[in-house]
Amino acid sequence: MFRLTSRLTAAASVSLLALTLSACADSSDDTANASEPTETVAPVETAAAPAEMIVAQAETTAAPADTATAPKTETKAAAVKAPEPDGEVDVAKLMEAGPLKDMVIGDDSAPVTIVEYMSMTCPHCAAFHETNLKPLIDKYIDSGKVRLVLREFPFDPRAAAAIMLARCAPENQFFPMVDVLFQQQRNWATAADGREALLQIARLAGFTQDSFEACLTNQKLLDDVNAVRTKAADEFGVQSTPTFFINGKRYPGNMSIEIMSAIIDPLL
């Protein structure tokens, strides 16, 4: 599925910092989320700078940072209990067409639809895509049981710039571009010169200097990205990333495949 991944990651490889939190969340929310504890959401206006400023802001605005074999014993894995959702929205409203085309992995007729709101500078979103997305694809998406819809919820200008570049790539390279941007997140999201770091990744995806600049100064695209975020916050209660809606029920925070299975299996 991710053909571009091997090409882009051949230039560099980076390990994500071990995470102790599961969501990039509003620091004013003291309620534990459904999976693990939940980095501060920027106000909606943060990513709404004019498109011609995205390149400059992306430059300076960094994102928040042989064992011995034990005797073999027969053990039974403890059952994982599905967490309670922290809310529910109308599925028809959630799936209404927005200003940007929904980017989807999976069969449109799948009985379970997962909508993920994510920010490209969020380390917990990167952790989900690095660790838990492939098991979800292998177990549920490839078999036609689940489809995944990916939507933008940028925290900052650098996150907006990154998702704009993914949107400007050919449609069949959107997910590979997102995949590589997450893999390389610590290289560009915290770089002193974020613009140059993003440009180097974009060049490997086929961008030229001109197409890179044109993408990041596309005011309509920036406005559409921000409109997706605003609707998610105002109408669907998204306050942190990643936030997942599973058949309309809202679950904030990165979730393991075991927790996701506990939610998904009863819906099949």
C-alpha positions as CSV (number, residue, x, y, z in Angstrom):
1,M,0.0,0.0,0.0
2,F,2.8,2.4,0.9
3,R,4.9,2.3,-2.3
4,L,6.4,5.7,-1.7
5,T,7.5,4.8,1.8
6,S,10.6,2.8,0.9
7,R,11.7,5.4,-1.5
8,L,11.4,8.2,0.9
9,T,12.7,6.4,4.0
10,A,15.8,5.3,2.1
11,A,17.2,8.8,2.6
12,A,16.9,8.7,6.4
13,S,15.4,6.8,9.3
14,V,14.4,8.1,12.7
15,S,13.1,6.5,15.9
16,L,10.3,8.3,17.7
17,L,11.0,9.3,21.3
18,A,9.4,6.8,23.7
19,L,5.9,8.1,24.5
20,T,4.4,8.4,28.0
21,L,1.2,10.1,26.8
22,S,-1.3,9.0,24.3
23,A,-2.8,12.1,22.9
24,C,-1.9,15.7,22.0
25,A,-4.6,17.3,24.0
26,D,-6.1,20.4,25.5
27,S,-4.1,20.9,28.7
28,S,-7.2,22.3,30.4
29,D,-9.0,19.0,30.1
30,D,-8.2,17.0,33.3
31,T,-10.4,14.0,32.4
32,A,-8.5,10.8,31.5
33,N,-9.3,9.5,28.0
34,A,-10.6,6.1,27.0
35,S,-7.2,4.5,26.6
36,E,-4.2,6.2,28.2
37,P,-3.5,9.6,29.7
38,T,-3.6,12.4,27.2
39,E,0.4,18.4,24.5
40,T,-1.6,21.5,24.1
41,V,-3.9,22.2,21.3
42,A,-3.3,25.5,19.7
43,P,-6.3,27.8,19.2
44,V,-8.0,27.2,15.9
45,E,-6.6,30.6,14.7
46,T,-3.0,29.3,15.1
47,A,-3.1,27.3,11.8
48,A,-5.1,30.0,10.0
49,A,-2.3,32.3,9.0
50,P,-2.4,33.5,5.3
51,A,-1.0,30.8,3.0
52,E,1.9,33.0,2.0
53,M,3.0,33.0,5.7
54,I,3.0,29.2,6.0
55,V,6.5,28.8,4.5
56,A,8.0,31.4,6.8
57,Q,6.2,30.0,9.9
58,A,7.2,26.5,9.0
59,E,10.8,27.7,9.2
60,T,10.6,28.9,12.8
61,T,7.6,27.3,14.5
62,A,8.8,24.0,15.9
63,A,6.3,21.5,17.3
64,P,6.2,20.6,21.0
65,A,9.7,17.0,21.3
66,D,19.9,-10.9,24.7
67,T,17.6,-11.9,27.5
68,A,17.6,-15.4,29.0
69,T,14.7,-17.5,28.0
70,A,12.2,-17.9,30.8
71,P,10.7,-21.3,31.6
72,K,7.8,-21.9,29.3
73,T,4.5,-21.6,31.1
74,E,0.9,-21.8,30.0
75,T,-0.7,-18.4,30.4
76,K,-4.0,-17.0,29.3
77,A,-4.0,-13.5,28.0
78,A,-6.3,-11.2,30.0
79,A,-9.3,-10.1,28.1
80,V,-9.1,-6.4,27.0
81,K,-12.2,-4.5,27.9
82,A,-13.5,-1.9,25.5
83,P,-13.3,1.6,26.9
84,E,-16.3,3.8,27.2
85,P,-16.6,6.4,24.5
86,D,-16.4,10.0,25.7
87,G,-19.3,11.0,23.3
88,E,-21.2,10.1,20.2
89,V,-22.2,12.1,17.1
90,D,-24.6,11.6,14.3
91,V,-22.9,9.4,11.7
92,A,-24.6,10.9,8.8
93,K,-23.5,14.4,9.9
94,L,-20.0,13.1,10.5
95,M,-19.8,11.6,7.0
96,E,-21.2,14.7,5.2
97,A,-18.9,15.9,2.4
98,G,-16.6,18.7,3.4
99,P,-14.4,21.1,1.6
100,L,-11.7,18.5,1.1
101,K,-12.2,15.0,-0.3
102,D,-12.1,12.3,2.4
103,M,-8.9,10.2,2.1
104,V,-9.9,6.6,2.8
105,I,-8.3,3.2,3.2
106,G,-10.6,0.3,2.9
107,D,-13.9,-0.8,1.4
108,D,-16.7,1.8,1.3
109,S,-19.2,-1.0,2.2
110,A,-17.3,-2.0,5.4
111,P,-19.6,-2.4,8.4
112,V,-17.3,-0.3,10.6
113,T,-16.1,3.2,9.7
114,I,-13.2,4.8,11.7
115,V,-12.7,8.5,11.2
116,E,-9.3,9.7,12.6
117,Y,-8.6,13.4,13.2
118,M,-4.8,13.9,13.4
119,S,-2.1,16.6,13.5
120,M,1.1,16.0,11.6
121,T,3.2,17.4,14.5
122,C,1.5,15.3,17.1
123,P,3.8,12.5,18.4
124,H,0.9,10.4,19.5
125,C,-0.6,10.5,16.0
126,A,2.8,9.4,14.7
127,A,2.9,6.6,17.3
128,F,-0.5,5.3,16.1
129,H,0.6,5.4,12.4
130,E,4.0,3.8,13.2
131,T,2.7,1.0,15.6
132,N,-1.0,0.4,15.4
133,L,-2.1,1.2,11.9
134,K,-0.5,-1.8,10.2
135,P,-2.2,-4.3,12.6
136,L,-5.5,-2.5,12.0
137,I,-5.0,-2.9,8.2
138,D,-3.9,-6.5,8.4
139,K,-6.7,-7.6,10.8
140,Y,-9.7,-5.5,9.7
141,I,-9.2,-3.2,6.7
142,D,-7.7,-5.7,4.2
143,S,-10.6,-8.1,5.0
144,G,-13.2,-5.5,4.3
145,K,-14.5,-5.2,7.9
146,V,-13.2,-1.6,8.5
147,R,-12.5,1.5,6.5
148,L,-10.4,4.3,7.8
149,V,-11.0,8.0,7.0
150,L,-8.1,10.3,7.7
151,R,-8.9,14.0,8.4
152,E,-6.8,17.1,9.3
153,F,-6.7,18.7,12.7
154,P,-3.4,20.8,12.5
155,F,-2.1,22.2,15.8
156,D,0.3,24.8,14.2
157,P,1.5,26.2,10.9
158,R,4.1,23.5,10.6
159,A,1.5,20.8,10.9
160,A,-0.7,22.7,8.4
161,A,2.2,22.9,5.9
162,A,2.9,19.2,6.2
163,I,-0.7,18.1,5.5
164,M,-0.9,20.6,2.7
165,L,2.1,18.9,1.0
166,A,0.4,15.5,1.4
167,R,-2.7,17.0,-0.2
168,C,-0.7,18.5,-3.1
169,A,0.9,15.1,-3.8
170,P,-0.8,12.9,-6.4
171,E,-3.9,11.4,-4.7
172,N,-2.5,7.8,-4.8
173,Q,0.6,9.1,-2.9
174,F,-1.3,10.9,-0.1
175,F,-1.1,8.0,2.4
176,P,2.5,7.2,1.6
177,M,3.4,10.9,2.0
178,V,1.6,11.0,5.4
179,D,3.4,7.8,6.4
180,V,6.8,9.1,5.7
181,L,6.1,12.5,7.3
182,F,5.2,10.7,10.5
183,Q,8.2,8.5,10.2
184,Q,10.4,11.5,9.8
185,Q,8.5,13.7,12.2
186,R,11.4,14.5,14.6
187,N,13.5,15.5,11.6
188,W,11.2,18.3,10.4
189,A,8.7,19.1,13.2
190,T,11.5,20.1,15.7
191,A,14.1,21.3,13.1
192,A,15.5,24.8,13.4
193,D,14.7,25.3,9.7
194,G,11.4,23.4,9.2
195,R,10.9,24.7,5.8
196,E,14.1,23.2,4.5
197,A,13.5,19.9,6.2
198,L,10.0,19.7,4.7
199,L,11.4,20.6,1.3
200,Q,13.9,17.8,1.4
201,I,11.2,15.3,2.1
202,A,9.0,16.8,-0.6
203,R,11.7,16.6,-3.2
204,L,11.9,12.9,-2.6
205,A,8.2,12.7,-3.3
206,G,8.6,14.5,-6.6
207,F,8.1,18.2,-5.7
208,T,10.2,20.9,-7.2
209,Q,11.1,24.1,-5.5
210,D,8.3,25.8,-7.5
211,S,5.6,23.2,-6.8
212,F,6.6,23.2,-3.1
213,E,6.2,27.0,-2.9
214,A,3.0,26.9,-4.8
215,C,1.5,24.3,-2.5
216,L,2.4,26.2,0.7
217,T,1.0,29.5,-0.6
218,N,-2.3,28.0,-1.8
219,Q,-4.7,30.0,0.3
220,K,-7.8,28.0,-0.6
221,L,-6.2,24.8,0.4
222,L,-5.1,26.3,3.8
223,D,-8.7,27.6,4.3
224,D,-10.1,24.2,3.5
225,V,-7.7,22.5,6.0
226,N,-8.8,24.9,8.7
227,A,-12.4,24.5,7.9
228,V,-12.1,20.7,8.5
229,R,-10.5,21.4,11.8
230,T,-13.1,24.0,12.8
231,K,-16.0,21.7,12.0
232,A,-14.4,18.9,14.0
233,A,-14.0,21.1,17.0
234,D,-17.3,22.9,16.9
235,E,-19.6,20.1,15.8
236,F,-18.0,16.9,16.8
237,G,-16.2,17.8,20.0
238,V,-12.6,17.1,18.9
239,Q,-10.2,18.6,21.4
240,S,-7.1,16.4,21.0
241,T,-5.3,14.2,18.5
242,P,-5.6,11.5,17.6
243,T,-9.3,11.4,18.1
244,F,-11.1,8.4,16.6
245,F,-14.8,8.1,15.8
246,I,-15.8,4.4,15.5
247,N,-19.3,4.2,14.0
248,G,-19.9,7.6,15.4
249,K,-18.6,7.0,19.0
250,R,-15.7,9.3,20.0
251,Y,-12.5,7.9,21.5
252,P,-9.6,10.4,22.1
253,G,-6.0,9.1,22.3
254,N,-3.8,6.6,20.7
255,M,-5.2,3.1,21.0
256,S,-3.5,-0.3,20.7
257,I,-4.9,-2.9,18.3
258,E,-6.1,-4.9,21.3
259,I,-8.2,-2.0,22.5
260,M,-9.5,-1.2,19.0
261,S,-10.4,-4.9,18.6
262,A,-12.4,-4.8,21.8
263,I,-14.4,-1.9,20.3
264,I,-14.7,-3.2,16.7
265,D,-15.5,-6.9,17.2
266,P,-18.9,-6.4,18.7
267,L,-19.8,-4.2,15.7
268,L,-19.1,-7.0,13.2
